[in-house]
């Protein structure tokens, strides 16, 4: 850290807060300190903060808080670092080494996205952080990330490919089977790509040894285990489909009950209508029999109005009932359509299962063949070494015999 920064009152205050265990205060003042920086001196200030905190007791806790609260944003940091030359960039990344090894969970979630960066320097820096993480106590078992790293073996930039090889080797020290499966599967997709093939060979030669063959076989799930796993997934999906079928049946029953209720309502409405008509007829008969002409003129008009009103209400209700009938039919069709979709999904899942089983059998066969070839190669190399050793020993004996003959001849000449 420069003398200027050491004399800086903000830096001094940060140190005091960290030493006193005032983590939140330290995080807040660092956020203000970095926020006041310009684009040119941001990385210099950040580098000084890292160097200071790594030397202080409790400094790593502060760093963790800074990253968790996005005061220090890892993706943005790597983007800024890409603008530096490789020496300065790598020296800054070294400051993150200890943190990567001990606080792997802070960096790992960003790793896969950063490998998609358009900037090759960012991709390389991310791979370097992955190498640091693989060297720590936490084991990298994320197969999605491992497959993504395997894809960078075909990167257009050679320095990124080299870093990807180092990252895969670092992870492969603890999980050779994951790496072997990822790189061999990727190489099979592009059998004509010689550069990719060479990169894959470099990785495999570094992680696959005689001692690790058994470990790879043990770590790799057996065909039976994989099939059992797939069957469990299928059973779970079938149970889910059955649950959906039960729900559909329930809905059908509910719709059927609603239909019955509607039919009952229609019958009741019709009964009311008939009853009303009967009452009207009775009223008309009574009116005809009465001797008061004024009442005979008034009552039929009232009855007619009432009748028209009732008829209008009945028509409206019948229209409403027809609409509901149409909605019920529509829902029935939707349910039938969903049932067909579920049946199609079940068929597709079974087809996928069969395909997966076939692929598993094929991969198991390929792995066994690769193991046999590797063992044969090792045996052949040992035989070659033994033959070379025997030839060297034979040459030495011949030379010794020749030397003895020469000494004997010289001795005879002297005599």
C-alpha positions in Angstrom: 0.0 0.0 0.0 1.4 3.5 -0.9 2.4 6.0 1.8 -0.3 8.3 0.5 -3.0 5.7 1.2 -1.6 4.9 4.6 -1.9 8.6 5.6 -5.4 8.8 4.2 -7.8 9.4 7.1 -10.5 7.2 5.5 -8.1 4.2 5.3 -7.1 4.8 8.9 -10.7 4.9 10.0 -11.5 1.7 8.1 -8.5 0.0 9.9 -9.8 1.2 13.3 -13.3 0.0 12.6 -12.1 -3.5 11.6 -9.8 -3.8 14.6 -12.7 -2.8 16.9 -15.0 -5.3 15.3 -17.4 -2.6 13.9 -18.0 -4.6 10.6 -21.1 -2.7 9.4 -19.3 0.7 9.9 -16.3 -0.6 8.1 -18.4 -1.8 5.2 -20.3 1.5 5.0 -17.1 3.7 4.9 -15.5 1.4 2.3 -18.6 1.7 0.1 -18.3 5.5 0.4 -14.5 5.4 -0.2 -15.0 3.3 -3.4 -18.0 5.3 -4.5 -16.0 8.6 -4.4 -13.3 7.1 -6.7 -13.0 7.9 -10.4 -12.9 5.3 -13.2 -9.1 5.7 -13.4 -8.3 5.1 -9.7 -11.2 2.7 -8.7 -9.0 -0.4 -9.2 -6.1 1.1 -7.3 -8.3 1.9 -4.4 -9.9 -1.5 -4.5 -6.5 -3.2 -4.6 -5.4 -1.2 -1.5 -8.6 -2.2 0.3 -8.0 -5.9 -0.5 -4.3 -5.8 0.6 -5.3 -4.0 3.9 -8.2 -6.3 4.8 -6.3 -9.5 4.1 -3.7 -8.4 6.6 -6.2 -7.5 9.4 -7.9 -9.9 11.8 -11.5 -9.9 10.8 -10.7 -8.5 7.3 -12.0 -11.5 5.5 -15.4 -11.1 7.2 -15.5 -7.5 5.9 -14.6 -8.7 2.4 -17.4 -11.2 2.5 -19.9 -8.6 3.5 -18.6 -6.3 0.7 -19.2 -9.0 -1.9 -22.5 -10.2 -0.5 -23.9 -6.6 -0.4 -22.6 -6.0 -3.9 -20.3 -3.1 -2.8 -17.8 -5.2 -4.7 -19.5 -6.8 -7.7 -17.4 -9.7 -9.0 -18.7 -9.6 -12.6 -18.1 -5.8 -12.8 -14.7 -6.2 -11.2 -13.6 -8.8 -13.8 -14.9 -6.5 -16.6 -12.7 -3.7 -15.2 -9.7 -6.0 -14.8 -9.9 -7.0 -18.5 -8.7 -3.5 -19.3 -5.4 -4.0 -17.5 -2.4 -5.8 -18.9 -2.1 -9.5 -18.1 0.6 -9.0 -15.4 -1.4 -6.4 -13.4 -4.6 -8.4 -13.9 -3.0 -11.6 -12.6 -1.4 -9.9 -9.7 -4.8 -8.5 -8.7 -6.4 -11.9 -9.1 -3.8 -13.3 -6.7 -5.3 -11.1 -4.0 -8.5 -13.0 -4.4 -6.8 -16.4 -4.2 -7.2 -16.9 -0.4 -10.8 -15.7 -0.5 -11.6 -18.0 -3.4 -10.2 -21.0 -1.5 -12.0 -20.2 1.8 -15.2 -18.4 0.6 -15.9 -20.4 -2.6 -19.7 -19.8 -2.3 -19.2 -16.0 -3.0 -17.6 -16.6 -6.5 -19.1 -19.9 -7.7 -22.6 -18.6 -8.5 -21.1 -16.1 -11.0 -18.7 -18.5 -12.7 -21.0 -20.0 -15.4 -22.4 -16.6 -16.5 -18.9 -15.1 -16.7 -17.8 -17.9 -19.0 -20.4 -16.6 -21.5 -18.7 -13.1 -21.6 -17.7 -11.8 -25.0 -14.4 -10.6 -23.5 -11.8 -13.4 -23.6 -9.9 -11.7 -20.7 -13.0 -12.0 -18.5 -13.3 -15.7 -19.5 -9.7 -16.3 -18.6 -9.9 -14.4 -15.3 -13.0 -16.4 -14.4 -11.2 -19.7 -15.1 -8.3 -18.6 -12.9 -10.8 -18.0 -10.0 -12.2 -21.4 -10.6 -8.7 -22.9 -10.4 -8.2 -21.1 -7.0 -11.6 -22.4 -5.8 -10.7 -26.0 -6.9 -7.6 -25.7 -4.7 -9.6 -25.0 -1.6 -11.5 -27.2 0.7 -14.8 -26.9 -1.1 -15.3 -29.5 -3.9 -16.7 -28.3 -7.2 -19.4 -30.8 -8.1 -21.6 -28.7 -10.3 -21.8 -30.8 -13.6 -23.4 -27.9 -15.4 -20.4 -25.7 -14.7 -18.0 -28.5 -15.5 -19.7 -29.0 -18.9 -19.5 -25.2 -19.5 -15.7 -25.3 -18.8 -15.4 -28.2 -21.2 -17.0 -26.1 -23.9 -14.2 -23.5 -23.5 -11.7 -26.1 -24.7 -12.8 -25.0 -28.2 -12.5 -21.3 -27.4 -11.1 -19.1 -30.2 -8.4 -17.7 -27.9 -5.5 -20.1 -27.1 -4.8 -18.5 -23.7 -8.4 -19.2 -22.7 -8.1 -22.9 -23.8 -4.9 -23.2 -21.7 -6.6 -21.8 -18.7 -9.6 -24.1 -19.3 -7.3 -27.2 -19.3 -5.7 -26.1 -16.0 -9.2 -25.6 -14.5 -10.4 -29.0 -15.6 -7.2 -30.7 -14.3 -7.6 -28.8 -10.9 -11.2 -30.1 -10.5 -10.3 -33.5 -11.9 -7.9 -34.1 -9.0 -10.9 -34.6 -6.7 -13.5 -35.7 -9.3 -11.8 -37.4 -12.3 -15.0 -39.1 -13.4 -16.9 -35.8 -13.8 -14.2 -34.3 -15.9 -13.6 -37.5 -18.0 -17.3 -37.8 -18.8 -17.6 -34.1 -19.7 -14.6 -33.8 -22.0 -15.1 -37.2 -23.7 -18.8 -36.4 -24.4 -17.9 -33.0 -25.9 -15.0 -34.5 -28.0 -17.5 -37.0 -29.5 -19.7 -34.2 -30.8 -16.8 -32.8 -32.9 -14.6 -35.8 -33.8 -12.9 -33.9 -36.7 -11.7 -31.0 -34.4 -8.0 -31.9 -33.9 -7.3 -28.9 -31.6 -10.2 -29.9 -29.3 -9.0 -33.5 -29.4 -5.5 -32.4 -28.3 -6.9 -30.3 -25.5 -9.0 -33.2 -24.2 -6.0 -35.5 -24.4 -4.0 -33.1 -22.3 -6.7 -33.1 -19.6 -7.2 -36.8 -19.6 -3.4 -37.6 -19.4 -3.2 -35.4 -16.3 -6.1 -36.8 -14.4 -6.4 -40.4 -15.6 -3.7 -42.6 -14.1 -3.5 -46.3 -13.2 -4.2 -45.4 -9.6 -7.3 -43.4 -10.6 -8.9 -45.8 -13.0 -10.6 -47.7 -10.1 -11.6 -44.4 -8.5 -13.3 -43.2 -11.8 -15.1 -46.5 -12.1 -16.2 -46.3 -8.5 -17.3 -42.7 -8.8 -19.2 -43.2 -12.0 -22.7 -44.5 -11.3 -23.3 -48.0 -12.5 -25.8 -48.7 -15.3 -28.2 -50.2 -12.7 -28.0 -47.1 -10.5 -28.6 -44.8 -13.4 -31.5 -46.9 -14.6 -32.9 -47.1 -11.1 -32.6 -43.3 -10.8 -34.4 -42.8 -14.1 -37.1 -45.3 -13.1 -37.6 -43.3 -9.8 -38.0 -40.1 -11.8 -40.5 -41.8 -14.1 -42.5 -43.1 -11.2 -42.6 -39.6 -9.7 -43.8 -38.2 -13.0 -46.4 -41.0 -13.3 -47.7 -40.2 -9.8 -47.8 -36.5 -10.8 -49.8 -37.4 -13.9 -52.2 -39.6 -11.8 -52.7 -36.7 -9.5 -53.6 -34.5 -12.4 -56.0 -37.1 -13.7 -57.7 -37.3 -10.3 -58.0 -33.5 -10.3 -59.6 -33.7 -13.8 -62.0 -36.4 -12.7 -63.0 -34.2 -9.7 -63.6 -31.3 -11.9 -65.7 -33.5 -14.2 -67.8 -34.6 -11.2 -68.2 -31.0 -10.1 -69.3 -30.0 -13.6 -71.8 -32.9 -13.7 -73.2 -31.8 -10.3 -73.5 -28.2 -11.7 -75.3 -29.6 -14.7 -77.8 -31.3 -12.5 -78.4 -28.2 -10.5 -79.0 -26.2 -13.7 -81.4 -28.8 -14.9 -83.3 -28.7 -11.6 -83.4 -24.9 -11.8 -84.8 -25.2 -15.4 -87.5 -27.6 -14.2 -88.4 -25.3 -11.3 -88.6 -22.3 -13.6 -90.9 -24.2 -16.0 -93.1 -25.3 -13.2 -93.4 -21.7 -12.0 -94.2 -20.7 -15.6 -97.0 -23.3 -15.8 -98.3 -22.4 -12.5 -98.4 -18.7 -13.5 -100.2 -19.5 -16.7 -102.8 -21.6 -14.8 -103.4 -18.7 -12.4 -103.8 -16.3 -15.3 -106.4 -18.6 -17.0 -108.3 -18.9 -13.7 -108.3 -15.1 -13.3 -109.5 -14.6 -16.9 -112.4 -17.1 -16.2 -113.4 -15.3 -13.1 -113.3 -11.9 -14.9 -115.6 -13.2 -17.6 -118.1 -14.4 -15.0 -118.1 -11.1 -13.1 -120.9 -8.6 -13.7 -118.8 -5.5 -13.0 -117.6 -4.1 -16.4 -115.0 -1.7 -15.0 -113.2 -4.5 -13.1 -113.4 -6.7 -16.2 -111.6 -4.1 -18.2 -108.9 -3.4 -15.6 -107.9 -6.9 -14.4 -107.0 -8.4 -17.8 -104.6 -5.5 -18.5 -102.8 -6.0 -15.2 -102.6 -9.7 -15.9 -101.3 -9.2 -19.4 -98.6 -6.9 -18.1 -97.6 -9.4 -15.4 -97.5 -12.2 -18.0 -95.3 -10.3 -20.3 -93.0 -9.4 -17.5 -92.8 -13.0 -16.4 -92.3 -14.3 -19.9 -89.5 -11.8 -20.5 -87.8 -12.9 -17.3 -88.1 -16.6 -18.3 -86.6 -15.9 -21.7 -83.7 -14.0 -20.0 -83.1 -17.0 -17.7 -83.3 -19.5 -20.5 -80.7 -17.5 -22.4 -78.5 -17.4 -19.3 -78.9 -21.1 -18.9 -77.9 -21.7 -22.5 -74.8 -19.6 -22.0 -73.9 -21.7 -19.0 -74.5 -24.9 -21.0 -72.1 -23.6 -23.6 -69.5 -22.7 -20.9 -69.8 -26.2 -19.4 -69.3 -27.8 -22.9 -66.3 -25.6 -23.5 -64.8 -26.7 -20.1 -65.5 -30.3 -21.0 -63.6 -29.9 -24.3 -60.7 -28.2 -22.5 -60.5 -31.1 -20.0 -60.5 -33.6 -22.7 -57.7 -31.7 -24.5 -55.7 -31.6 -21.2 -56.2 -35.4 -20.8 -54.8 -36.0 -24.3 -51.9 -33.7 -23.5 -51.1 -35.7 -20.3 -51.3 -39.0 -22.2 -48.9 -37.6 -24.8 -46.6 -36.4 -22.1 -46.6 -39.9 -20.5 -45.8 -41.5 -23.9 -42.9 -39.0 -24.5 -41.5 -39.6 -21.0 -41.5 -43.4 -21.6 -39.8 -42.8 -25.0 -37.2 -40.6 -23.3 -36.6 -43.3 -20.7 -36.0 -46.0 -23.3 -33.6 -43.6 -25.1 -31.7 -42.8 -21.9 -31.4 -46.5 -21.1 -30.0 -47.2 -24.6 -27.5 -44.3 -24.2 -26.4 -45.6 -20.7 -25.8 -49.0 -22.0 -23.7 -47.6 -24.9 -21.7 -45.3 -22.5 -21.1 -48.1 -20.1 -19.7 -50.2 -23.0 -17.5 -47.3 -24.2 -16.1 -46.7 -20.7 -15.2 -50.4 -20.3 -13.5 -50.3 -23.7 -11.6 -47.2 -22.8 -10.5 -48.8 -19.5 -9.3 -51.9 -21.3 -7.4 -49.9 -23.9 -5.7 -47.8 -21.2 -4.6 -50.9 -19.3 -3.3 -52.5 -22.5 -1.4 -49.3 -23.3 0.2 -49.2 -19.8 1.1 -52.9 -20.0 2.6 -52.3 -23.5 4.7 -49.4 -22.1 5.9 -51.5 -19.2 6.9 -54.3 -21.6 8.8 -51.7 -23.8 10.6 -50.4 -20.8 11.6 -54.0 -19.7 12.8 -54.8 -23.2 14.9 -51.6 -23.4 16.3 -52.4 -19.9 17.2 -55.9 -21.0 18.9 -54.6 -24.2 20.9 -52.1 -22.2 22.0 -54.8 -19.8 22.9 -57.1 -22.7 24.9 -54.3 -24.3 26.8 -53.7 -21.0 27.7 -57.4 -20.7 28.9 -57.6 -24.3 31.0 -54.5 -23.7 32.4 -56.1 -20.5 33.3 -59.3 -22.4 35.0 -57.3 -25.1 37.0 -55.3 -22.5 38.1 -58.6 -20.9 39.2 -60.1 -24.2 41.1 -56.9 -25.0 42.8 -57.1 -21.6 43.7 -60.7 -22.1 45.2 -60.0 -25.6 47.2 -57.2 -24.2 48.5 -59.3 -21.4 49.6 -62.1 -23.9 51.4 -59.6 -26.0 53.4 -58.4 -23.0 54.3 -61.9 -22.0 
